[in-house]
Amino acid sequence: MNPQLQRLYDIAQKPERRIVGLMSGTSLDGLDVALCRITGSGGDTHVTLEQFTTVPYDEPFKDSIRAVFAKKQIDFEHLTLLNEQIGTLHGHWVTDCLRTWNVPADAVDLVASHGQTVYHAPQQQHGRAGYPNATLQIGDGDHVAAAAGIITLSDFRQRHVAHGGEGAPLAVYGDYFVFSQAGEDRILLNMGGIANFTYLPGSLDAGVVFTTDTGPGNTLLDAYARHYTGKSYDENGQMAARGHVSTDLLAALLDHPFFAHPFPKTTGPEVFNMAYVRDAQQRSLTTDLAADDLMATLTRFSAESITNAIGQTLQQAGIQRPRIYMSGGGAHNPILTQTIARLLPGCTFAKTDELGIPGDAKEAILFAVLANEALAGGSTNFGDRQGVPSVTMGKISFYK
């Protein structure tokens, strides 16, 4: 037997696994690195976060990714080179983090690497007859494994697509295993570049767990912050706080087929981008909006698309007063979070930090949990529903 196959088997049998989760989202802030200790699997999963950091992407590296990010026409050679480069860099950054934390590589069982999403194309979005749901993340897992010297699981979204899902959101799996609580209906709201939420029933019935994207989270806010200020985001919602919402532009922004599609659904910056905003401005005759007013309107757009989706879900499920736990970059934007709270007056709000998982680390931890489930679990039945196939995910890369 290949000794690494034996190593993989031995890891699966351990009562506790040490896994590094890696996540880089559509906001392109950097690489989130979470060192986790995980015991059990499925509903018995328990996670302890040992260390967490974000390795920031510098602007030239961000620009290199933006050159192929959410674009139909790209330099294919550049995409190919980035696939290898990102994998190698992520692997080296894992090594650097472990060295800083005084953790030897051979004390870590697995790396769980999400990769860098460059294009997301669910069928309802691309609309091409004969073609299925599709999504692409780069940062090759073999390169991560070789650079870090640790067995790596990667490419998590592909099996989800192969079994009828859209490749996102995957949060439902980790959220259910880690955050479910008997007797409390919960909404786990993640506001990254694109916002999504998971409904966790207090009954703990995996068959009714629900997840969906809602539309833009920070992607438009960050794009216009860069455009107007050169900064990567609207710090503390300062621009939005100074501005006034344009009801005409808001109506035009909300006038998109995505919002009428049935749940679950996914989307990305391929749809919700600056070109989308410019078109909405032209349709609503608001091309002369001041920068602060535009930011205020875009913040309200994110808030309303989130709360409309949550409100519809609560009504359909007959839920009255769930507790909503927020995470992601949007959880740090007080104008966005305050607007969401006003639009959902029957709900109570907190951050996932109150559940023992820092919001900024949640997505990286999620992929560590998915890797753990791929090796040690896989028996949870989420029912036979579109968008939540009962599958484990992650392709295995040996490091030598």
Phi, psi and omega per residue, in radians:
M1 nan 2.430 3.019
N2 -0.968 2.226 -3.077
P3 -1.036 -0.469 3.115
Q4 -1.326 -0.485 2.992
L5 -1.133 -0.723 3.082
Q6 -1.091 -0.718 3.114
R7 -1.073 -0.735 3.138
L8 -1.099 -0.743 3.108
Y9 -1.073 -0.770 -3.135
D10 -1.109 -0.705 3.110
I11 -1.062 -0.741 -3.121
A12 -1.099 -0.482 -3.100
Q13 -1.506 -0.208 -3.054
K14 -1.194 2.576 3.074
P15 -1.254 -0.355 -3.115
E16 -2.510 2.406 3.113
R17 -2.143 2.505 3.096
R18 -1.850 2.031 -2.993
I19 -2.275 2.349 3.025
V20 -1.676 2.064 3.070
G21 -1.676 2.375 -3.129
L22 -2.130 2.359 3.116
M23 -2.536 2.285 2.940
S24 -2.290 2.084 -3.011
G25 -1.671 -2.994 -3.076
T26 -1.250 -0.241 3.096
S27 -1.353 -0.255 3.067
L28 1.051 0.543 3.136
D29 -1.192 -0.681 -3.073
G30 2.836 -2.948 -3.129
L31 -1.775 2.045 3.035
D32 -1.415 2.270 -3.084
V33 -2.187 2.016 -3.098
A34 -2.121 2.084 3.057
L35 -1.625 2.042 -3.011
C36 -2.103 2.558 2.872
R37 -1.849 2.195 -3.055
I38 -2.210 2.221 3.032
T39 -2.002 2.668 3.100
G40 1.235 -2.918 3.098
S41 -2.795 2.989 -3.137
G42 0.937 -2.383 -3.132
G43 -1.197 -0.198 3.104
D44 -1.719 0.210 3.141
T45 -1.161 2.349 3.022
H46 -2.298 2.268 -3.074
V47 -2.042 2.304 2.949
T48 -2.035 2.133 3.093
L49 -1.488 1.996 3.139
E50 -1.471 -0.794 -3.091
Q51 -2.564 2.632 3.061
F52 -2.636 2.464 3.002
T53 -2.706 2.841 2.979
T54 -2.028 2.144 3.046
V55 -1.534 1.931 -3.016
P56 -1.250 2.520 2.976
Y57 -1.448 2.322 3.041
D58 -1.388 2.890 -3.025
E59 -1.083 -0.732 3.096
P60 -1.036 -0.655 3.129
F61 -1.206 -0.719 3.073
K62 -1.039 -0.761 -3.138
D63 -1.108 -0.619 3.109
S64 -1.099 -0.692 3.104
I65 -1.269 -0.722 -3.135
R66 -1.042 -0.448 -3.136
A67 -1.104 -0.390 3.134
V68 -2.121 0.003 -2.982
F69 -1.434 2.112 3.025
A70 1.012 0.583 3.123
K71 -2.061 2.423 3.113
K72 -1.313 -0.537 -3.131
Q73 -2.078 2.163 -3.071
I74 -2.474 3.000 2.952
D75 -1.436 1.852 -3.026
F76 -1.142 -0.576 3.088
E77 -1.094 -0.726 -3.141
H78 -1.087 -0.718 3.093
L79 -1.062 -0.766 -3.127
T80 -1.090 -0.760 3.135
L81 -1.159 -0.695 3.137
L82 -1.106 -0.654 -3.135
N83 -0.962 -0.781 3.138
E84 -1.310 -0.744 -3.072
Q85 -1.098 -0.793 -3.106
I86 -1.130 -0.719 3.107
G87 -1.042 -0.787 3.139
T88 -1.151 -0.775 3.133
L89 -1.079 -0.782 3.140
H90 -1.076 -0.697 3.093
G91 -1.101 -0.748 3.110
H92 -1.152 -0.629 -3.141
W93 -1.201 -0.571 3.016
V94 -1.059 -0.804 3.119
T95 -1.040 -0.762 -3.141
D96 -1.094 -0.756 -3.139
C97 -1.113 -0.797 -3.132
L98 -1.087 -0.661 3.112
R99 -1.114 -0.767 3.111
T100 -1.064 -0.631 -3.105
W101 -1.529 0.039 -3.128
N102 1.016 0.741 3.108
V103 -2.042 2.029 3.108
P104 -1.217 2.591 -3.107
A105 -1.029 -0.607 -3.101
D106 -1.313 -0.043 3.030
A107 -1.619 -0.006 3.123
V108 -1.906 2.312 -3.090
D109 -1.421 -0.762 -3.009
L110 -2.565 2.696 2.838
V111 -1.929 2.356 3.073
A112 -1.977 1.881 -2.989
S113 -1.947 2.060 3.081
H114 -1.258 -0.609 -3.008
G115 1.451 -3.080 -3.115
Q116 -1.926 1.979 3.094
T117 -1.114 2.286 3.055
V118 -2.072 -0.383 3.077
Y119 -2.740 2.326 3.110
H120 -2.158 2.194 -3.004
A121 -2.442 1.252 2.999
P122 -1.115 2.666 -3.035
Q123 -1.027 -0.693 -3.134
Q124 -1.131 -0.304 3.136
Q125 -1.627 -0.808 -3.096
H126 -1.395 -0.515 3.009
G127 1.134 0.339 -3.104
R128 -1.613 2.085 -3.102
A129 -1.050 2.365 3.084
G130 1.546 -0.101 -3.139
Y131 -1.937 2.467 -3.071
P132 -1.548 -3.058 2.914
N133 -1.015 2.585 3.127
A134 -2.678 2.672 3.084
T135 -2.739 2.627 -3.081
L136 -2.362 2.149 3.017
Q137 -2.074 2.338 3.117
I138 -1.917 2.933 -3.005
G139 1.935 1.186 -2.948
D140 -0.876 2.261 -3.091
G141 -1.119 -0.572 3.094
D142 -1.093 -0.665 3.124
H143 -1.232 -0.655 3.057
V144 -1.040 -0.857 -3.100
A145 -1.078 -0.777 -3.110
A146 -1.137 -0.701 -3.103
A147 -1.290 -0.611 -3.103
A148 -1.545 -0.390 -3.074
G149 1.255 0.549 -3.085
I150 -2.418 2.403 3.046
I151 -0.945 2.339 -3.016
T152 -2.180 2.342 2.934
L153 -1.822 2.351 -3.067
S154 -2.572 -3.051 3.033
D155 0.959 0.801 -3.025
F156 -1.146 -0.539 -2.955
R157 -1.347 -0.336 -3.007
Q158 -1.184 -0.699 -3.132
R159 -1.192 -0.584 3.060
H160 -1.015 -0.794 3.106
V161 -1.135 -0.753 -3.088
A162 -1.073 -0.433 -3.131
H163 -1.836 0.405 2.986
G164 1.727 -0.077 3.073
G165 -1.417 3.112 3.105
E166 -1.763 0.117 -3.141
G167 1.459 0.015 -3.110
A168 -2.949 2.817 -0.327
P169 -1.271 2.537 3.086
L170 -1.613 -0.056 -3.077
A171 -1.022 -0.472 -3.080
V172 -0.948 -0.652 -3.046
Y173 -1.243 -0.934 3.118
G174 -1.160 -0.670 3.140
D175 -1.058 -0.771 -3.111
Y176 -1.139 -0.766 -3.089
F177 -1.203 -0.634 -2.983
V178 -1.726 -0.600 -2.917
F179 -1.951 -0.120 -3.139
S180 -1.098 2.518 3.129
Q181 -2.440 2.120 3.120
A182 -0.997 2.296 3.074
G183 1.527 -0.075 3.126
E184 -2.244 2.019 3.003
D185 -1.253 2.248 -3.072
R186 -2.236 2.571 2.935
I187 -2.026 2.167 3.034
L188 -1.757 1.853 -3.057
L189 -1.810 2.021 3.100
N190 -1.891 2.135 -3.123
M191 -1.974 1.445 2.996
G192 -1.647 -2.552 3.064
G193 -1.002 -0.814 2.981
I194 -1.896 2.452 -3.127
A195 -1.619 2.526 3.045
N196 -2.569 2.826 3.067
F197 -2.493 2.737 3.053
T198 -2.109 2.303 3.019
Y199 -1.664 2.157 3.134
L200 -2.013 1.930 -3.101
P201 -1.297 2.506 3.068
G202 -1.125 -0.267 3.084
S203 -1.297 -0.240 -3.090
L204 1.150 0.314 3.134
D205 -1.355 1.874 -3.116
A206 -1.091 -0.421 -3.103
G207 -1.221 -0.249 3.119
V208 -2.047 0.105 3.026
V209 -1.051 2.446 -2.968
F210 -2.354 2.450 3.096
T211 -2.552 2.593 3.104
T212 -2.853 2.679 2.851
D213 -1.315 2.696 3.115
T214 -2.009 -0.310 -3.047
G215 2.313 -2.734 -3.087
P216 -1.187 2.454 2.966
G217 -1.826 -1.505 -3.129
N218 -1.814 -0.143 -2.925
T219 -1.027 -0.748 3.135
L220 -1.322 -0.655 3.125
L221 -1.076 -0.762 -3.127
D222 -1.193 -0.696 -3.123
A223 -1.078 -0.749 -3.116
Y224 -1.392 -0.454 2.994
A225 -1.097 -0.769 3.088
R226 -1.101 -0.717 -3.095
H227 -1.117 -0.758 -3.031
Y228 -1.580 -0.579 -2.998
T229 -2.107 -0.259 -3.052
G230 1.397 -0.073 3.103
K231 -1.556 2.806 -3.034
S232 -1.400 -0.243 3.118
Y233 -2.806 2.906 3.114
D234 -1.468 1.614 -3.008
E235 -1.046 2.165 -3.136
N236 1.005 0.347 3.128
G237 1.116 0.524 -3.014
Q238 -1.096 -0.766 3.135
M239 -1.134 -0.785 -3.136
A240 -1.077 -0.642 -3.121
A241 -1.144 -0.544 -3.128
R242 -1.424 -0.346 -3.010
G243 -1.629 3.079 3.100
H244 -2.157 2.456 -3.094
V245 -1.304 2.298 3.025
S246 -1.553 1.951 -3.119
T247 -1.173 -0.547 3.120
D248 -1.166 -0.810 3.129
L249 -1.175 -0.700 3.136
L250 -1.025 -0.756 3.127
A251 -1.093 -0.695 3.131
A252 -1.180 -0.670 3.126
L253 -1.142 -0.633 -3.121
L254 -1.401 -0.109 -3.109
D255 -1.586 1.318 3.119
H256 -2.459 2.484 -3.106
P257 -1.000 -0.478 -3.126
F258 -0.943 -0.711 -3.036
F259 -1.253 -0.291 3.098
A260 -1.665 -0.202 3.132
H261 -1.136 2.549 3.107
P262 -1.221 2.706 3.045
F263 -1.331 2.679 -0.148
P264 -1.418 2.746 -3.115
K265 -2.660 2.788 3.126
T266 -2.358 2.806 3.124
T267 -2.721 -2.984 -3.125
G268 -2.987 -3.056 3.110
P269 -1.156 -0.148 3.016
E270 -1.068 -0.502 3.123
V271 -1.788 -0.938 -3.017
F272 -1.660 1.630 -3.051
N273 -2.496 -3.060 -3.084
M274 -1.130 -0.583 3.103
A275 -1.113 -0.645 3.101
Y276 -1.101 -0.744 -3.140
V277 -1.159 -0.750 3.141
R278 -1.061 -0.720 3.111
D279 -1.109 -0.735 3.112
A280 -1.113 -0.652 3.108
Q281 -1.140 -0.708 3.122
Q282 -1.154 -0.703 -3.139
R283 -1.187 -0.533 -3.090
S284 -1.744 0.068 3.134
L285 0.988 0.808 -3.106
T286 -2.191 0.530 -3.093
T287 -1.201 -0.241 -3.108
D288 -1.728 0.263 3.137
L289 -1.054 2.445 3.020
A290 -1.172 2.721 -3.066
A291 -0.992 -0.801 -3.119
D292 -1.124 -0.652 3.124
D293 -1.190 -0.661 3.092
L294 -1.120 -0.754 3.141
M295 -1.140 -0.676 3.093
A296 -1.083 -0.706 -3.123
T297 -1.219 -0.714 3.119
L298 -1.153 -0.632 3.088
T299 -1.141 -0.733 3.086
R300 -1.134 -0.638 3.103
F301 -1.055 -0.830 3.091
S302 -1.049 -0.807 -3.099
A303 -1.094 -0.790 -3.091
E304 -1.213 -0.667 3.126
S305 -1.163 -0.610 3.067
I306 -1.170 -0.884 -3.034
T307 -1.268 -0.540 3.064
N308 -1.086 -0.749 -3.126
A309 -1.194 -0.766 3.128
I310 -1.141 -0.769 -3.138
G311 -1.056 -0.719 3.109
Q312 -1.115 -0.718 3.130
T313 -1.136 -0.762 3.134
L314 -1.088 -0.700 3.139
Q315 -1.136 -0.782 -3.114
Q316 -1.143 -0.613 -3.105
A317 -1.535 -0.107 -3.134
G318 1.194 0.581 -3.115
I319 -1.691 2.349 -3.042
Q320 -1.692 -0.946 -2.974
R321 -2.399 1.240 3.115
P322 -1.317 2.847 3.013
R323 -1.730 2.243 -3.086
I324 -1.848 2.119 3.130
Y325 -1.842 2.138 -3.030
M326 -1.774 2.596 3.045
S327 -2.633 3.088 -3.119
G328 1.535 2.992 -3.084
G329 -1.035 -0.595 -3.131
G330 -1.119 -0.381 3.113
A331 -1.173 -0.273 3.117
H332 -1.626 -0.025 -3.115
N333 -1.695 1.818 -3.034
P334 -1.136 -0.544 3.134
I335 -1.193 -0.743 3.116
L336 -1.118 -0.853 -3.078
T337 -1.194 -0.655 3.116
Q338 -1.166 -0.651 3.115
T339 -1.154 -0.748 3.102
I340 -1.041 -0.765 -3.133
A341 -1.104 -0.675 3.116
R342 -1.159 -0.607 -3.088
L343 -1.411 -0.235 3.097
L344 -2.199 1.182 -2.993
P345 -1.148 -0.344 -3.119
G346 -1.489 -0.043 -3.072
C347 -1.790 2.746 2.983
T348 -1.933 2.643 -2.974
F349 -2.207 2.573 3.055
A350 -2.737 3.093 3.022
K351 -1.869 2.750 -3.130
T352 -1.112 -0.261 3.061
D353 -0.955 -0.584 3.139
E354 -1.166 -0.303 3.116
L355 -1.706 0.137 3.107
G356 1.577 0.080 3.134
I357 -2.151 1.945 3.108
P358 -1.007 2.357 -3.094
G359 -1.008 -0.645 -3.114
D360 -1.200 -0.406 -3.109
A361 -1.680 -0.144 -2.946
K362 -1.013 -0.780 -3.060
E363 -1.208 -0.663 3.077
A364 -1.135 -0.703 3.083
I365 -1.083 -0.690 3.131
L366 -0.925 -0.784 -3.075
F367 -1.293 -0.496 2.978
A368 -1.098 -0.697 3.120
V369 -1.154 -0.707 3.114
L370 -1.103 -0.690 3.092
A371 -1.148 -0.716 3.096
N372 -1.058 -0.736 -3.123
E373 -1.172 -0.612 3.136
A374 -1.106 -0.604 -3.106
L375 -1.593 -0.664 -2.939
A376 -2.043 -0.071 -3.052
G377 -2.226 -2.240 3.071
G378 1.635 0.181 -3.085
S379 -1.842 -0.001 -3.110
T380 -1.347 2.297 -3.140
N381 -1.784 1.965 3.122
F382 -1.601 0.209 3.140
G383 1.483 -3.126 -3.109
D384 -1.879 1.285 -3.059
R385 -2.195 2.529 3.076
Q386 -1.055 2.357 3.034
G387 1.595 -0.274 3.138
V388 -2.326 1.115 3.112
P389 -1.143 2.547 3.136
S390 -1.468 1.380 -3.096
V391 -2.299 2.721 2.889
T392 -1.723 2.734 -2.962
M393 -2.353 2.677 3.065
G394 2.144 2.170 3.071
K395 -1.648 2.518 -2.964
I396 -1.723 2.294 3.055
S397 -2.139 2.107 3.042
F398 -1.410 2.702 -3.054
Y399 -1.622 -0.087 3.026
K400 -2.776 nan nan
